[in-house]
Amino acid sequence: MFSLAIQNHHGDMADLDVESARGVAALRTCVLVRDTDGNEALGRFYHALGAARHHAGLDLDDHQVIRDALSAAGLPSDRLTDALTDRGTFDRLLADHEALVERTAAFGVPAIVLDGGDGPAIFGPVISNPTAGPDEARALWQHVSWLVRYDNFSELKRDRLVEPDLESTRQRKAAKG
């Protein structure tokens, strides 16, 4: 687990307001789902959270959005309440975050570690829009994972050539005016 709220908090971690820090309620729920229901359930929940945010433009700090994502993933919606009443979920999130940063020098999302968490790590890939289908997704992943495993490869970046066509992007633009 990687938390931008933790990453961007400058100061003593005891001063971080875990009740209102952006994204922390959803991540604490992810920790509980992983620990209680396993990685497959976590994958379903994370997918539902992504769809809520990027396709529907919903706020992942809204507890109802998190409950709905739990239900969409076939999980009990009370996992959110359980996660937020157990301070240990934040402690495990913090430990996961710190271990990932120490081991991989992760600095943002998406941070992906290959080989079930034992392989090389990358930031990315960052794409503007979902791939055209499974074949394109598979090809993209094959190329990216090859580069990640090539020890001499360090970085690749360019300006965004395609504007994202996601509800979350449209809402951010509309809010800016």
Residue pairs with C-beta under 8 A, 6 or more apart in sequence:
1 27
1 30
1 31
1 92
1 93
1 96
1 97
1 100
2 96
2 97
2 100
2 101
2 106
2 108
2 109
2 111
3 21
3 23
3 24
3 27
3 93
3 94
3 97
4 22
4 23
4 108
4 109
5 16
5 21
5 22
5 23
5 24
6 13
6 16
6 21
6 93
6 94
6 97
7 97
7 101
7 107
7 108
9 15
9 16
9 21
13 94
18 24
18 28
18 90
19 84
22 61
23 60
23 61
24 90
24 93
25 60
25 61
25 63
25 66
25 80
25 83
25 84
26 49
26 60
26 61
26 66
26 69
27 93
28 83
28 84
28 89
28 90
28 93
29 45
29 66
29 70
29 79
29 80
29 83
29 84
29 89
30 42
30 45
30 46
30 49
31 83
31 89
31 92
31 93
31 96
32 79
32 82
32 83
32 86
32 89
33 41
33 42
33 45
33 70
33 73
33 75
33 79
34 41
34 42
35 92
36 79
37 75
41 73
41 74
41 75
44 72
44 73
44 74
44 75
45 69
45 70
45 73
45 75
47 73
48 68
48 69
48 70
48 72
48 73
49 60
49 65
49 66
49 69
51 69
51 72
52 58
52 60
52 65
52 68
52 69
53 59
53 60
53 168
54 166
54 167
54 168
55 166
55 167
55 168
56 167
57 166
57 167
57 168
57 170
57 171
58 65
59 65
60 66
63 80
66 80
67 77
67 80
68 77
70 76
70 77
70 79
70 80
71 77
83 89
100 106
100 111
100 113
100 121
101 107
103 121
104 111
104 113
104 121
105 121
106 121
106 123
107 123
108 123
109 123
110 123
110 124
110 125
110 126
111 121
111 122
111 123
112 121
112 122
112 124
113 119
113 120
113 121
114 120
114 121
114 122
114 145
114 148
114 149
119 148
119 149
120 148
120 149
121 148
122 144
122 148
124 144
125 140
125 144
127 140
128 160
128 161
128 162
128 163
128 164
128 165
129 162
129 164
129 165
129 166
131 137
131 140
147 153
147 156
163 169
